[in-house]
Amino acid sequence: MKDIIDYVCDLIEAETGITPVVGAMPPTDGVGVQQSSGSVMSEYLPRTSLHRTTLVINAKNRSQATALQNLVDIHEALTKRIGYESTNAYQITTIRTVNSPDFLGQENDEAYMYGSAVEVLWFDRKKAVDTPL
């Protein structure tokens, strides 16, 4: 799972120039990415599986417009791609918006917080192996 979060963070940085941190609460003038939920959607004979993982993406900034625009840019970068990374361990098939950027509140009368969420569909490509008892 950490591989998926790391890939999404790397993709955000490469496409938008924003360097997110892993965690639900971003630093002021920053973005945070945190796993929210997930489940196995389908299992296959060689013990591979299709997973659904929800990631929350939160932004905090002294400017409401900047916080909101950062999330809009991130969602566009993640969801408007034709192809995603594929390794021996996993293959990402789709990233889609499940919660559009929304105002969460203001922190200590300084930074504005916006939140959103994406769903990542990915295949676990590692096959099961039998080991002798």
Summary of the structure (lengths in Angstrom):
residues: 133
radius of gyration: 16.6
end to end distance: 28.4
largest distance: 61.9
contacts: 395
relative contact order: 0.22
helix: 23%
strand: 47%
